[in-house]
């Protein structure tokens, strides 16, 4: 009887321990001091903004790989016992010389939207905003088009950006040789645009840049009205010189932890974030280093927190940890990964991405795409357990779901939301830090981050241990891609 009683006590003890295990394991492996230490290193001035292809980007990758090794995360297949997945990129340089002249107006301050050398002297055709109806009765074949940036209703930079591809495609279809968009912007806006556009461009090796010259130039509205008041076609010069191509080597950081369930371990949850940022740029108050604490040292360390926890306390499903390079250059690291996966994509049943622009509400965790997958309740419950509330995308107009690394996995059919710090709108509190020199580690609320990290890791465990495999909610944009991938 004593023996049976002892077994009963041990069984009940084990059952009680199991019921509390997920929360308790999260508390055991995550500390606020370790979070601070990781973020302060990754977002330090010494790493100079972790620009893709830079020496400092490689140092950040090695740091992350070293953490994986220390936590006991294994290397993944196809990587020759390394945590580094080579990513081969093509760098297209900025031009060495740009000129634009038409009528009495000239400027050497062009912002190339596409990277293509051109030397043109001849007729230029003004087409208002460069939309379909603006081409009526105009012969633009073989000529340079001049258009006002944006649309008649919206000329702000964001709206102008949204129309870039549409205008370029239309101009090419009409036979134009190039497109120059004129923008009336104040100096601060122009400087920010220059920081974004007047930099070396990286592409996946083999991707060809569009063979079409497209640039912005800054000209005041009054000058535009005067220049094109009487004549719509003028002689002009448009020159872009010195653009070259070269190969750049970068790297994703990849690790793996095998699951514990004999059946479910064949399913993988991806835990991902990008670790690059925008590097060094325009100086503001004598600071030219864009440290990227929020974007995305926080996301990288979120994945480290999950790796440490799951390596020590493996989940039923297997875990694949991926830290991407090149997100800021066009989601390149994630694009490379889905084209060169270390394991079959059909075994990846969920991608739990973490990316951040900033936060303005420390009571929340904002999950872009929360309600788009069947794992929503696991994520909500995890946030609640650590005093936060999980909400879905509060700014759908920003198109955030399709602007982070998760989208490449979603396009393949893998359910892939993005776990972000709490925000209720893309307001001044966000833009104050987003891609700014102000995004430093000493401006973060680490008590909030402690809850945020715990919520992510607990959600990770819940999803990975849930008997039901997560999937898209029926009717989602990517639902059919998922049914194809998984043969549902």
MIVEX-891412 format. One record per residue (C-alpha): residue in one letter; chain; x, y, z. Coordinates in steps of 0.2 Angstrom, whole numbers. Layout:
<nodes>
tordren|tinu|X|Y|Z
a|A|X|Y|Z .
...
</nodes>
This chain:
<nodes>
tordren|tinu|X|Y|Z
x|A|0|0|0 .
x|A|14|12|4 .
x|A|22|8|-13 .
x|A|5|12|-22 .
x|A|3|28|-11 .
x|A|20|34|-16 .
x|A|17|31|-34 .
x|A|0|40|-33 .
x|A|9|55|-25 .
x|A|22|55|-38 .
x|A|9|54|-52 .
x|A|-1|68|-45 .
x|A|15|79|-42 .
x|A|20|76|-60 .
x|A|3|80|-66 .
x|A|3|96|-57 .
x|A|20|100|-63 .
x|A|15|97|-81 .
x|A|-1|109|-79 .
x|A|11|123|-74 .
x|A|26|118|-85 .
x|A|24|130|-99 .
x|A|22|146|-88 .
x|A|35|140|-76 .
x|A|48|136|-90 .
x|A|46|153|-97 .
x|A|49|161|-80 .
x|A|64|150|-78 .
x|A|73|155|-94 .
x|A|69|173|-97 .
x|A|77|187|-86 .
x|A|76|206|-89 .
x|A|94|208|-87 .
x|A|98|196|-101 .
x|A|86|204|-112 .
x|A|94|221|-109 .
x|A|112|214|-112 .
x|A|107|206|-129 .
x|A|98|222|-135 .
x|A|112|234|-129 .
x|A|125|224|-139 .
x|A|115|222|-155 .
x|A|110|240|-155 .
x|A|127|247|-149 .
x|A|136|260|-159 .
x|A|150|248|-162 .
x|A|138|238|-173 .
x|A|135|253|-184 .
x|A|117|249|-188 .
x|A|120|231|-194 .
x|A|118|236|-212 .
x|A|117|220|-223 .
x|A|134|215|-231 .
x|A|144|225|-218 .
x|A|157|218|-206 .
x|A|146|223|-192 .
x|A|131|214|-199 .
x|A|142|198|-199 .
x|A|147|202|-181 .
x|A|129|202|-176 .
x|A|126|186|-185 .
x|A|141|178|-176 .
x|A|134|184|-159 .
x|A|117|176|-163 .
x|A|125|160|-168 .
x|A|135|159|-153 .
x|A|120|162|-142 .
x|A|112|147|-151 .
x|A|127|136|-148 .
x|A|127|141|-129 .
x|A|109|137|-127 .
x|A|111|120|-135 .
x|A|102|123|-151 .
x|A|108|111|-165 .
x|A|114|116|-182 .
x|A|102|113|-197 .
x|A|103|101|-211 .
x|A|112|106|-227 .
x|A|123|119|-217 .
x|A|138|108|-214 .
x|A|137|110|-195 .
x|A|136|129|-196 .
x|A|122|140|-190 .
x|A|126|152|-205 .
x|A|116|150|-221 .
x|A|126|160|-234 .
x|A|115|173|-244 .
x|A|122|178|-260 .
x|A|117|196|-265 .
x|A|120|208|-280 .
x|A|124|226|-275 .
x|A|119|239|-287 .
x|A|129|255|-282 .
x|A|123|273|-281 .
x|A|127|284|-296 .
x|A|143|294|-296 .
x|A|134|308|-306 .
x|A|116|314|-309 .
x|A|110|329|-319 .
x|A|93|335|-325 .
x|A|89|350|-335 .
x|A|74|356|-344 .
x|A|70|374|-350 .
x|A|77|386|-337 .
x|A|77|373|-323 .
x|A|92|362|-319 .
x|A|97|350|-304 .
x|A|110|338|-299 .
x|A|100|332|-284 .
x|A|91|318|-291 .
x|A|85|302|-281 .
x|A|86|287|-292 .
x|A|71|276|-289 .
x|A|78|262|-300 .
x|A|97|260|-303 .
x|A|100|262|-321 .
x|A|113|272|-331 .
x|A|106|284|-344 .
x|A|112|298|-355 .
x|A|98|307|-363 .
x|A|97|324|-372 .
x|A|81|327|-382 .
x|A|62|330|-381 .
x|A|54|328|-364 .
x|A|35|326|-362 .
x|A|25|333|-347 .
x|A|11|321|-343 .
x|A|3|329|-327 .
x|A|3|315|-314 .
x|A|8|301|-326 .
x|A|-8|291|-324 .
x|A|-18|283|-339 .
x|A|-28|297|-344 .
x|A|-13|309|-344 .
x|A|-6|301|-359 .
x|A|-21|305|-371 .
x|A|-15|312|-387 .
x|A|3|312|-382 .
x|A|17|304|-391 .
x|A|30|298|-378 .
x|A|39|284|-388 .
x|A|57|285|-385 .
x|A|56|301|-375 .
x|A|58|305|-356 .
x|A|42|308|-347 .
x|A|40|322|-334 .
x|A|26|319|-321 .
x|A|21|326|-304 .
x|A|24|314|-290 .
x|A|8|306|-283 .
x|A|-9|309|-289 .
x|A|-21|324|-291 .
x|A|-28|320|-274 .
x|A|-12|314|-264 .
x|A|5|321|-267 .
x|A|13|316|-250 .
x|A|28|304|-251 .
x|A|19|289|-245 .
x|A|6|291|-258 .
x|A|19|294|-271 .
x|A|28|278|-266 .
x|A|12|268|-268 .
x|A|11|274|-286 .
x|A|29|271|-292 .
x|A|27|254|-299 .
x|A|11|258|-308 .
x|A|18|274|-316 .
x|A|34|265|-321 .
x|A|24|250|-329 .
x|A|13|262|-338 .
x|A|27|273|-345 .
x|A|36|258|-351 .
x|A|20|251|-360 .
x|A|19|268|-369 .
x|A|37|266|-375 .
x|A|45|280|-365 .
x|A|64|279|-362 .
x|A|63|285|-344 .
x|A|52|294|-331 .
x|A|56|308|-320 .
x|A|44|313|-306 .
x|A|44|330|-299 .
x|A|41|332|-280 .
x|A|38|348|-270 .
x|A|45|343|-253 .
x|A|53|352|-239 .
x|A|71|349|-235 .
x|A|68|337|-220 .
x|A|56|326|-231 .
x|A|69|326|-245 .
x|A|83|321|-234 .
x|A|73|307|-227 .
x|A|69|301|-245 .
x|A|87|303|-249 .
x|A|92|292|-235 .
x|A|81|278|-242 .
x|A|83|280|-260 .
x|A|101|287|-263 .
x|A|110|271|-256 .
x|A|117|255|-263 .
x|A|103|243|-268 .
x|A|104|224|-264 .
x|A|95|211|-274 .
x|A|94|192|-274 .
x|A|108|186|-285 .
x|A|102|184|-303 .
x|A|87|196|-301 .
x|A|88|209|-315 .
x|A|85|227|-311 .
x|A|71|235|-322 .
x|A|80|241|-338 .
x|A|71|258|-336 .
x|A|77|274|-328 .
x|A|65|282|-315 .
x|A|70|296|-304 .
x|A|63|309|-292 .
x|A|68|327|-293 .
x|A|64|341|-281 .
x|A|56|356|-289 .
x|A|44|369|-281 .
x|A|26|369|-287 .
x|A|27|387|-293 .
x|A|42|383|-304 .
x|A|33|367|-311 .
x|A|17|378|-315 .
x|A|28|391|-324 .
x|A|39|379|-333 .
x|A|24|369|-341 .
x|A|12|383|-342 .
x|A|13|386|-361 .
x|A|22|371|-368 .
x|A|21|353|-362 .
x|A|36|347|-372 .
x|A|53|354|-369 .
x|A|71|350|-374 .
x|A|80|343|-359 .
x|A|95|332|-352 .
x|A|94|317|-340 .
x|A|110|309|-335 .
x|A|114|295|-322 .
x|A|131|289|-322 .
x|A|143|277|-312 .
x|A|131|263|-307 .
x|A|140|247|-305 .
x|A|136|229|-300 .
x|A|146|218|-288 .
x|A|143|202|-277 .
x|A|140|204|-258 .
x|A|140|189|-246 .
x|A|128|190|-231 .
x|A|120|176|-220 .
x|A|105|170|-211 .
x|A|107|162|-194 .
x|A|98|146|-193 .
x|A|96|133|-179 .
x|A|85|118|-174 .
x|A|78|109|-159 .
x|A|69|92|-162 .
x|A|52|90|-155 .
x|A|48|77|-141 .
x|A|32|69|-149 .
x|A|35|54|-160 .
x|A|22|61|-173 .
x|A|22|80|-170 .
x|A|40|81|-171 .
x|A|39|80|-190 .
x|A|30|97|-190 .
x|A|40|112|-187 .
x|A|36|129|-180 .
x|A|47|143|-187 .
x|A|53|157|-175 .
x|A|59|171|-185 .
x|A|65|189|-185 .
x|A|77|200|-195 .
x|A|93|206|-187 .
x|A|99|219|-200 .
x|A|95|237|-199 .
x|A|99|252|-210 .
x|A|117|256|-205 .
x|A|124|273|-205 .
x|A|115|288|-213 .
x|A|111|306|-212 .
x|A|118|314|-196 .
x|A|105|321|-184 .
x|A|112|331|-169 .
x|A|130|323|-173 .
x|A|123|305|-173 .
x|A|124|296|-189 .
x|A|121|278|-183 .
x|A|104|271|-185 .
x|A|105|258|-171 .
x|A|89|249|-173 .
x|A|85|244|-156 .
x|A|66|242|-159 .
x|A|69|238|-177 .
x|A|74|224|-175 .
x|A|86|220|-160 .
x|A|70|217|-150 .
x|A|63|205|-163 .
x|A|80|196|-164 .
x|A|81|194|-145 .
x|A|63|188|-145 .
x|A|69|173|-155 .
x|A|84|171|-144 .
x|A|72|170|-129 .
x|A|62|156|-138 .
x|A|78|147|-143 .
x|A|84|147|-125 .
x|A|68|141|-118 .
x|A|64|127|-131 .
x|A|82|121|-131 .
x|A|80|118|-112 .
x|A|62|112|-112 .
x|A|58|105|-130 .
x|A|41|106|-136 .
x|A|31|92|-145 .
x|A|33|100|-162 .
x|A|51|104|-168 .
x|A|57|121|-169 .
x|A|67|130|-183 .
x|A|74|147|-178 .
x|A|79|159|-192 .
x|A|86|176|-190 .
x|A|86|185|-207 .
x|A|98|197|-215 .
x|A|93|209|-228 .
x|A|75|213|-222 .
x|A|78|232|-224 .
x|A|84|229|-242 .
x|A|68|221|-248 .
x|A|65|206|-237 .
x|A|80|197|-245 .
x|A|85|185|-232 .
x|A|68|178|-230 .
x|A|66|177|-249 .
x|A|83|168|-250 .
x|A|77|156|-237 .
x|A|61|151|-245 .
x|A|70|148|-261 .
x|A|84|138|-252 .
x|A|75|129|-237 .
x|A|86|118|-225 .
x|A|70|107|-223 .
x|A|55|104|-234 .
x|A|43|119|-233 .
x|A|28|107|-231 .
x|A|34|102|-214 .
x|A|34|120|-208 .
x|A|16|122|-201 .
x|A|18|139|-194 .
x|A|30|154|-195 .
x|A|29|165|-179 .
x|A|38|180|-185 .
x|A|44|195|-174 .
x|A|46|212|-181 .
x|A|44|230|-174 .
x|A|43|248|-178 .
x|A|40|254|-161 .
x|A|27|255|-147 .
x|A|14|267|-140 .
x|A|5|256|-128 .
x|A|13|245|-115 .
x|A|-2|236|-110 .
x|A|-3|227|-127 .
x|A|6|215|-139 .
x|A|1|219|-157 .
x|A|0|204|-168 .
x|A|-1|208|-187 .
x|A|-12|194|-193 .
x|A|-18|188|-176 .
x|A|-36|183|-182 .
x|A|-30|176|-198 .
x|A|-24|159|-191 .
x|A|-32|146|-180 .
x|A|-18|149|-167 .
x|A|-26|166|-162 .
x|A|-32|160|-145 .
x|A|-16|152|-140 .
x|A|-7|169|-143 .
x|A|-21|179|-133 .
x|A|-20|167|-118 .
x|A|-1|169|-118 .
x|A|-2|188|-118 .
x|A|-15|188|-104 .
x|A|-4|176|-93 .
x|A|9|190|-92 .
x|A|-2|205|-90 .
x|A|-4|210|-108 .
x|A|-18|210|-121 .
x|A|-15|204|-138 .
x|A|-23|214|-152 .
x|A|-24|213|-171 .
x|A|-17|225|-184 .
x|A|-23|242|-179 .
x|A|-16|251|-195 .
x|A|-22|240|-210 .
x|A|-19|255|-221 .
x|A|0|252|-219 .
x|A|0|235|-226 .
x|A|11|228|-213 .
x|A|7|210|-215 .
x|A|15|211|-232 .
x|A|30|222|-227 .
x|A|39|210|-216 .
x|A|48|193|-218 .
x|A|33|183|-214 .
x|A|25|187|-231 .
x|A|37|175|-240 .
x|A|31|161|-230 .
x|A|13|166|-231 .
x|A|14|166|-250 .
x|A|20|148|-249 .
x|A|5|144|-239 .
x|A|13|143|-221 .
x|A|2|153|-208 .
x|A|13|167|-203 .
x|A|8|182|-192 .
x|A|20|194|-185 .
x|A|22|197|-166 .
x|A|25|216|-162 .
x|A|26|227|-148 .
x|A|10|236|-143 .
x|A|4|250|-154 .
x|A|-13|257|-158 .
x|A|-9|268|-173 .
x|A|6|272|-183 .
x|A|8|289|-174 .
x|A|21|301|-169 .
x|A|27|290|-155 .
x|A|31|277|-168 .
x|A|39|288|-182 .
x|A|49|297|-169 .
x|A|60|281|-168 .
x|A|56|271|-184 .
x|A|72|271|-195 .
x|A|79|286|-185 .
x|A|95|289|-175 .
x|A|84|290|-160 .
x|A|81|271|-160 .
x|A|93|267|-146 .
x|A|93|254|-132 .
x|A|92|266|-118 .
x|A|75|273|-124 .
x|A|66|256|-121 .
x|A|55|251|-107 .
x|A|63|235|-101 .
x|A|49|231|-89 .
x|A|37|231|-103 .
x|A|49|220|-114 .
x|A|50|207|-100 .
x|A|32|204|-101 .
x|A|32|205|-120 .
x|A|46|192|-122 .
x|A|37|181|-109 .
x|A|21|182|-119 .
x|A|30|177|-135 .
x|A|38|162|-128 .
x|A|23|156|-119 .
x|A|13|158|-136 .
x|A|27|148|-145 .
x|A|25|134|-132 .
x|A|6|134|-133 .
x|A|6|133|-152 .
x|A|20|120|-153 .
x|A|11|109|-140 .
x|A|-6|111|-146 .
x|A|-13|94|-152 .
x|A|-21|103|-167 .
x|A|-10|109|-181 .
x|A|-12|128|-184 .
x|A|-19|134|-201 .
x|A|-26|149|-210 .
x|A|-44|154|-206 .
x|A|-54|149|-221 .
x|A|-56|164|-233 .
x|A|-39|171|-230 .
x|A|-29|178|-244 .
x|A|-16|164|-242 .
x|A|-29|150|-237 .
x|A|-28|142|-255 .
x|A|-9|142|-255 .
x|A|-9|133|-238 .
x|A|-21|120|-245 .
x|A|-10|117|-259 .
x|A|6|116|-249 .
x|A|-1|104|-236 .
x|A|-12|94|-249 .
x|A|-27|98|-238 .
</nodes>
